[in-house]
Amino acid sequence: MPETAPIAYDSKIEGNVIITRLDASINWMRQNSLWPMPMGLACCAIELMATASSRFDIARFGAEVMRFSPRQSDVMIVAGTVTYKMALAVKRIWDQMPEPKWCIAMGACASSGGMYRSYAVLQGIDQLIPVDVYISGCPPRPEALIEGLLTLQRKISKEESFLEQKKELFASLDL
């Protein structure tokens, strides 16, 4: 009678097992499925739209699903001049987005107010919401937005999401 291998060991499965950290797998899923919430407020929005075209193909990064519903988005791309009149609407939409969420300030106007130094223009969206990636230019090219998305993906891959959630949980329990 031929000797058989133990049932617990299967050589066919051996090559299909991956061992990783929970944070690494969660971050891999998050960074490869970014769903942008486009806040096109001025001329930078044209370049944002061009990034979704076939020439630049933002779909390579899993970000082709431009959601105009904040509850289905996880990265807000603020493209253009933010006036004080629009600032409250931007803040309200940001607050409606679920956690985790990230923000990209696209263009000189969104980053610093640009050439507009007037009473009506917010001098940088970072005065209102936290910004993760700044993209320079007036207006920035679609390649710059793609580089900004890649920068955001690298930032997400280094996050310790699960560990931070555990810390928050223990802090709320006062342990």
Buried (B, 14 or more C-beta within 10 A) or exposed (E): EEEEEEEEEEEEEEEEEEEEEEBEEBBBEBBEEBBBBBBBBBBBBEBBBBBBEEEBEBEEBBBBBBBEEBEEBBBBBBBBBBBEEBBEEBEEBBEEBEEBBBBBBBBBBBBBBBEBEEEEBBBBBBEBBEBBBBBEBEBBBBEBBBBBBEBBBEBBBEBBBBEEBEEEEEEEEEE
